[in-house]
Amino acid sequence: MPRAAIIDLGSNAGRMAVFEYEPGRHFRQIDQLRQTLRLASGADNIIRGDSFQRGVSMLSAFRTYCEASEIGEVVAVATSAVRDAANGAGFVAAAKERASIDLDILAGEVEARYGVLGVANSHAFRDALVLDVGGGSAQLSFMEGRSFVEGRSWPVGGVRMTEAFLKSDPPRGQELQALREHLHTVVDGRLSGLPQGLPMVGMGGTIRNLARLHQARNNYPVSLLHGYVLTYDDVCELADELSAKTYAQRKSISGLNSERADVIVAAATVVRTFMEMARTERLVVSSHGLREGLLYHRMWPAESGHLAPDVRAFTIDNVARRYYDRPKHNAQVCKLSLQLFDGLAPWHQFTGFERELLEAAAKIHDIGMAVDYFEHHHHGRFLVSASPLPGFNHREQALIALLVGCHRKGKPRIGKFSALLQPGDAERLAKLAGMLRLAEYLERTKAQRVQGLQCHLGAGYLQVEVAASGDVSVELQAANQRSDLLAKTFGVQVEVVLGGPAIS
């Protein structure tokens, strides 16, 4: 499978993300290297000597890694600090000569476009404002129909604003006020043409750190940042608390990257002020941004705008391919699950929301097999909940994980996920799990011999009539033995029988 190293030389740090990918089908990140650089240092927009040397040395180390790992495709970009530096061209030349890295300086709008592409292919939003706060600059873009419409960049990143305004430790009130007034002066009027009331998606290390701090304070049950929601009041409270502490005190805060302790106050103030100016109450965290946007450009080279046709569908297919790529079995369990869902509609009265959750869980129900057959339903629950499901919010991800976790036996054990769920979700889970489990055992031999089913609903009685190709005695026996959860949740007797060949 092809591998690509994507290097992002930002104002605060340099990162190299390594991806395996198959265009249009599958990708995953397999490594990341990072080093703090602080290229955006100094009000004179010159990359200072020590930062200059650190940057070139870092790029040389990245090149060595790629050669040792036999990574043929290396994409390297630089953003605000190098773009704005008087000696930026010299830095690019040094990277070429001493590190054999062709460094592409992205224009502000191009950087914003890649950031929007990262959001468009990892969230379910069609329209949104996209905020990226870095060390040297901040960008705000307007995404409509999952496509970049316009974006603007300002030199108001966390490093620059710290050096320009926050001289005291902890910062004084008048320093913070001067920073906010500067932001309003530089930015406010240029936001007047943007639509109001749109969700705001935020990317960058500052926003991820604020989310991590908020999660630690609230004992959030999962360590997922992508899709986490911060309200405006949350951001204001965090910004006020951080600004009241000294640098030494901030370094010891659980959840805060100590390398950002000196610039986090200014950066949080920038985030807070942009939310004020855009009149948004919620900030949705994105762990996908510029680097992922550069990858997505390669993942979907033939698609209009390099957009995944369906973010949520691709996410589930990507997970299945990563862990348990048995498309025929997964598709058959999905098909039978949805036929049960549709047949039982008069009883459960669910909507497309529940149907999509069941479909997703059915397609990845067996991913725990990547760990071991024994207890693979529990392994699967962990795998689903341990890393982001782009396009799904955390409640939806928890519901899918719990469905996967009881597709073989037992009942949904909500446990730590209770804080993510809503009233009625326990009953919702039990009914969907009953359908998924029956479908799984109707595919017991993984040979697609049960080709379809019909539900016959009676008073306190459900007959599931199946159409088959070949001997389905194993499936019938297993399904009748494992119909107990479905029977209990609907309060009926369940019988699975062999019918005629016409059902599909």
Steps between C-alpha positions, in 0.01 A plus 500: 500500500643844412635712785535876513674731745332838533708770668336813638744768610290726719582807702511316831612149399592273215321170450529207265202265474551168324200343327424175323232550240325344205324771296123489536502203737706518816749702703648509846769699679785276612747745655565862593813698584483844662738770622435843650667768285352844576580633154256787551727672749580868495291798398731562204381189314843344480557134576768524768823303476424229759148439362639503146754229586247293697262508206758387246632230736149375560432477125828310457389253767164460326682426173716239674188334641336487158811349339535238775129413477506499118226760471508626145236774515596800713282812501636797697324833552567811705242746627486839669845528662697420186248673274530828689871485585744734329744208478235243405652443157837436662344244730342320205836496322674360810235227530569401142879510525556352846194277550404413140146614576301697242303732724189656349392828662122504498314823439248581773200412286655173383571403861140579588372292208692193616372554854141514376558182299621332819178603675270417206627141488490438875177663621137471398451876459418633156526865603728633774754758604848350537741657748870412506711666771873444469809659643542767235155550353133421525276413206125509481334339198146459376407150382177459302383170354823344637704732278724798572328829417734756652763523769696772671826490692630741762843508672343450844626155602577405860877551483476838326230632733686382811814687395310810392266544797558273802811624681404414860479166681214446548368742234342819628142591427596797287731282288219254430264787424750651257529160326122469466471857369774430246314191377177695462680779316683268260233237445149607599397703197616233258256245643190703420438318172511151648169323570380487860383201699724241336683238707867577554759226460837564661838346424855540621693417816354788701142387453588136564675600823200699619279200430737269688497735800121510498478121476739456795301742712171326426625137517391442143452125452696460175828652379360616167574855387363485145135604521523630858286809558610810691242770567589868497458504880740204527765684301454820701532312828815320386655821367431683829642217710816472291561874501485506881790253533871551463701325232635253758149424623371446147782255424372271775134496388381150416396477136700803383800443275781663699660623176196723450485632858661831405271576204172333598353814663534712187387212279192435715419871486520486121256205491264671742502826306442332163197322647371837623552668165342212306213485752526125544414312818660163421844396379536145367856370525664348194813288518511507119639809334773608263695172494187292449383744234824439311441125531134523393615679187672171414233267639229621263689633196208442264214620724371853458676718755687191627203427726403160634152430357364422849713571808316268739479212254870529415592511870323171569641333188847625593471346848380169355788486252752583769400226744282229341466525125232236434268702278258219410436398860478858624264596218277199566469567873421861411235396248326263744520753785329765290233256383423428865498873574254569219283200584473600865427867426137483622631397841812712550396814304862604462626746237787521258728594790475155657508326163832663412650404837395139449642501148833637622528251786413209272776589254768501770355257753790255469797739508605360838617193310812705424591441868369148558196284435431452869312799643525672164177686567667673798815565299281654231327729747840628612626554145191697401519726804878546511553720196288756312219401264509806272150621417342353814455688826608343828152381595462324167845347532417370848177344374681327214772373737240360739316327216822339380577398858189284537448361151582145620365473853414691813320830513622856443712610796491876485750557782728800440306599188196607704620862504486506119153352459150642514176382663361201312835389364516188719174370353607610153823305536333184623259486207765573239738249662232233485466555125876500443550182700228308316644613166847390607381148583302477178846542339659246736693311230603827329388344172202729421263203490216694661419732215221706652223509758149620575348590837149383590369691802233357726363560846800424719660303219760562230575255223809564293466313171825456310576413141806284447737355248637169620495343845434762768452268795797656681359851450147407608618326815735784595243773428229331707743456787616861483165673453460554874611865503261591219219313674564668834531855369178479298319283754406230251569138413736470202514213254733474198375271224598399148267635238489501123769620262328825398620719788795726416 
